[in-house]
C-alpha cells in the first residue's frame, strides 16, 4: 500500500471484511486539543488568522488525510456570527472560496474527490464555536457520493410540493421524503450544475438559499440548530460523470427543543434509520417560518 493509498503519514485506510465499510485509522489525531486554551485561533490575531480577513482557508494542523489534503475554511472574522447572519453577500464569499478551493485541490493528480462540509455545534463534535467549515480532498471517490453518482439522485424538478421549503435563484431546498434526520434539508440546482466551479453555477442563488434555510432551522426551536452539512459534486478524477450534480445536504440534529435525535444501536446495526418527525410535517414547519429577507 502506497503513501497515497494510506492517506499520508499517520493515516491507514482499512476495509472491514464483514461490512465492506472503509475506515481511515488516524492515530495522530488523538493528540489534537479539544478546545483552544488561549483564545479563539480563528479570530483576527489568533493562531490561524494573524491578519485581518473576510474569508480564509488554510491547511488543518490536525489532518485526517496527509499531504495537505485537509483544509479549514473561515466564514467570517466575527466569532459570534451565524452563517445566515452573513447575508447573501457574505455567504457568497464563502461559496466562492469553496469553489476556488475545489478548483485548486481538484487539479492535483492525487485528488479524485473534493468534499466540502461543516459540523456546527458541540452536539455534532465542533470544538470551536467560530463559524467555519472544512474541506477534505480524497485520493479516491468516497462510497456515499459514488453511490449517488451510480444510482442517481432525485432531481429538484421531481420533488413533491409538500416537501419544498424554499426556492432561491436556480436552487430548490426540500426535505427528503425518506429523510433520516428530523429536519434534514437537501438543496440542488434546477439546472444541471455538476460542481461549484462550473460557470453555470448560480452562486448568488446558492448563497441565498443557504442563508434562507439555515435561518429557518435556527428559528424552528428558537435556538441554534446543531447540524452537519456536506456538498456532493462532480469528482475530479478526470471521468465524464454525466449524472453529477451539486447537492447540499443539511442533517439537523434537534427533533424537539433541546432534544437531540441520536442514531441508536438498532439503526447502526440494522442499517435502517428511524426518523421520529414526518418529513412532510418538517417541510411545512420550516416553510411556514419567515426565514430572512434576501
Secondary structure, DSSP 8 states (H G I E B T S, - for coil): --HHHHTSTTEEEEE-TTT--EEEEEGGGGGS-SS-SSS-TTSTTBTTB-S--SSEEEE-TT-SSTTT-EEEEE--S-TT--SGGGHHHHHHHHHHHHHHHHHHHHTSTT-SEEEEEEEESGGGT----SSEEEEEEESS--HHHHHHHHH----GGG--GGGEEEEETTEEEE--TT-SSTT-EEEEESS---STTSTT--HHHHHHHHHHHHHHHHHHTTS---EEEEEE---SSS---TT---EEEEEE-EEETTEE----HHHHHHS----SS-HHHHHHHHHTS-----
